[in-house]
Amino acid sequence: MTQQYQLAQLNIAELKAPLDSPELADFVANLDRINALAESSEGYVWRLKTDDGDATAIRDFGDSTLVNMSVWKDVDALNTYVYRSGHVDIMRRRREWFERMANIHMVLWWIPEGHLPTVEEAAERLALLRLQGSSPAAFTFRQAYPPPGAAQGVEPHDHGDACTA
């Protein structure tokens, strides 16, 4: 039987102000709607959150850094949600709420179907991408690799992460 794979993603963001500040009120007000949109999107599998359903409480990258981690059927499903859904409206406003990151802040990688990645695993993939650039082990939308076991010799595909936001 052939091993099946799903796509994991990590995205981190540095807050410009505390989460409970007036500056972030619109961001916080839209969290439930955007999370529900993700969870109802074609190809969505799972997202990191506390037992209370709060992803903003997870601060493994620092007190002012939000962590967004999820699992999707494939790159196309995640790309559709990120760049061709109501999520784009929130992305257009990201500079209001988040600092411009000096380093790579998003990474994609393949995981065996049914595996739920840990924050530590995600941090390792992000570090790998930062150190070595895009590879089958850690990549971006711009250089998305096929899952392990896909046709040999397949070059990375550019999913065009040039967001309309």
C-alpha positions as CSV (number, residue, x, y, z in Angstrom):
1,M,0.0,0.0,0.0
2,T,1.3,3.4,-0.9
3,Q,1.9,6.0,1.9
4,Q,-0.5,9.0,1.5
5,Y,0.7,12.5,2.5
6,Q,-0.9,15.7,3.5
7,L,0.5,19.2,3.6
8,A,1.4,20.9,6.9
9,Q,1.9,24.7,7.1
10,L,3.3,27.0,9.7
11,N,3.0,30.8,9.6
12,I,4.2,33.0,12.4
13,A,3.5,36.7,12.9
14,E,4.9,39.4,15.3
15,L,2.1,41.5,16.9
16,K,2.4,45.3,16.7
17,A,0.5,45.6,20.0
18,P,-1.0,43.3,22.7
19,L,-3.8,41.1,21.5
20,D,-6.3,42.8,23.8
21,S,-5.3,46.3,22.6
22,P,-7.6,48.6,20.6
23,E,-5.1,48.4,17.7
24,L,-5.8,44.7,17.3
25,A,-9.6,44.8,18.0
26,D,-10.6,44.2,14.3
27,F,-8.1,41.4,13.9
28,V,-9.5,39.6,17.0
29,A,-13.1,40.3,16.0
30,N,-12.4,38.4,12.7
31,L,-10.6,35.4,14.1
32,D,-13.7,33.2,14.6
33,R,-15.0,34.0,11.1
34,I,-11.6,33.3,9.4
35,N,-11.0,30.1,11.4
36,A,-14.5,28.9,10.5
37,L,-13.8,29.7,6.8
38,A,-10.6,27.6,7.0
39,E,-12.3,24.7,8.7
40,S,-15.1,24.7,6.1
41,S,-12.7,25.0,3.1
42,E,-12.2,22.1,0.7
43,G,-9.1,20.2,1.7
44,Y,-8.9,21.4,5.3
45,V,-7.8,18.7,7.8
46,W,-6.7,20.2,11.1
47,R,-5.4,23.4,12.8
48,L,-3.4,23.9,16.0
49,K,-5.4,25.3,18.9
50,T,-5.6,24.9,22.6
51,D,-8.3,22.6,24.2
52,D,-10.4,25.8,24.5
53,G,-10.1,26.3,20.7
54,D,-7.7,29.3,21.0
55,A,-4.7,29.4,18.7
56,T,-3.7,32.8,19.9
57,A,-2.7,31.5,23.3
58,I,0.1,29.4,21.7
59,R,3.2,31.5,22.0
60,D,6.1,29.0,21.4
61,F,8.0,31.5,19.3
62,G,7.8,34.3,21.9
63,D,5.2,36.4,23.8
64,S,4.5,38.7,20.8
65,T,4.5,36.0,18.1
66,L,1.3,34.3,17.0
67,V,1.5,30.8,15.6
68,N,-0.8,29.5,12.9
69,M,-0.3,25.9,12.0
70,S,-2.6,23.7,10.0
71,V,-2.8,20.5,7.8
72,W,-4.4,20.4,4.4
73,K,-5.1,17.8,1.7
74,D,-2.5,19.4,-0.6
75,V,-0.9,22.6,-1.7
76,D,-3.7,23.6,-4.1
77,A,-6.3,23.4,-1.2
78,L,-4.2,25.6,1.1
79,N,-3.4,28.0,-1.8
80,T,-7.1,28.4,-2.6
81,Y,-8.0,29.2,1.0
82,V,-5.1,31.6,1.5
83,Y,-5.2,33.5,-1.8
84,R,-8.7,33.0,-3.2
85,S,-11.2,33.2,-0.3
86,G,-12.4,35.7,2.2
87,H,-9.0,35.2,3.9
88,V,-7.5,37.6,1.4
89,D,-9.5,40.5,2.9
90,I,-7.8,39.9,6.3
91,M,-4.4,39.6,4.6
92,R,-4.8,43.0,3.0
93,R,-4.9,44.5,6.5
94,R,-2.0,42.4,8.0
95,R,0.4,45.5,8.1
96,E,-2.1,47.2,10.5
97,W,-1.6,44.4,13.1
98,F,1.7,42.7,12.4
99,E,5.3,43.7,12.1
100,R,7.1,43.2,8.8
101,M,9.2,40.1,9.5
102,A,12.9,40.3,8.6
103,N,13.2,36.5,8.1
104,I,11.1,33.8,6.5
105,H,7.9,33.3,8.5
106,M,6.0,30.6,6.6
107,V,6.9,27.0,5.7
108,L,5.2,24.1,4.1
109,W,6.1,20.4,4.3
110,W,4.6,17.0,3.7
111,I,3.5,14.7,6.6
112,P,2.1,11.2,6.5
113,E,-1.7,11.2,6.4
114,G,-3.0,11.1,10.0
115,H,0.1,12.7,11.5
116,L,-0.5,15.9,13.5
117,P,2.7,18.0,13.5
118,T,4.0,19.5,16.7
119,V,5.2,23.1,17.1
120,E,8.7,21.7,17.6
121,E,8.5,19.9,14.3
122,A,7.3,23.0,12.6
123,A,10.1,25.1,14.1
124,E,12.6,22.6,12.8
125,R,11.1,22.9,9.3
126,L,11.1,26.7,9.4
127,A,14.7,26.7,10.6
128,L,15.6,24.3,7.7
129,L,13.9,26.5,5.2
130,R,15.7,29.6,6.6
131,L,19.1,27.8,6.5
132,Q,18.9,25.8,3.2
133,G,16.2,27.4,1.2
134,S,13.3,25.6,-0.5
135,S,13.7,21.8,-0.6
136,P,11.4,18.8,-0.6
137,A,11.7,18.9,3.3
138,A,10.7,22.5,3.7
139,F,9.3,24.8,1.0
140,T,7.1,27.7,0.1
141,F,4.2,28.3,-2.3
142,R,6.6,29.8,-4.7
143,Q,8.7,26.5,-4.8
144,A,6.2,23.9,-3.8
145,Y,7.5,20.3,-4.0
146,P,5.3,17.2,-4.6
147,P,4.7,14.7,-1.8
148,P,7.3,12.0,-1.3
149,G,6.9,9.2,-3.8
150,A,5.4,11.4,-6.5
151,A,6.8,11.0,-10.0
152,Q,10.6,11.3,-9.9
153,G,12.1,14.3,-11.5
154,V,9.2,16.5,-10.8
155,E,10.4,20.1,-10.5
156,P,9.0,22.4,-7.8
157,H,5.8,24.2,-8.9
158,D,5.3,27.9,-8.5
159,H,1.9,28.4,-6.9
160,G,2.4,32.1,-7.1
161,D,2.4,33.4,-3.5
162,A,2.1,36.9,-4.9
163,C,-0.9,37.6,-2.8
164,T,-3.5,40.1,-4.1
165,A,-3.5,41.6,-0.6
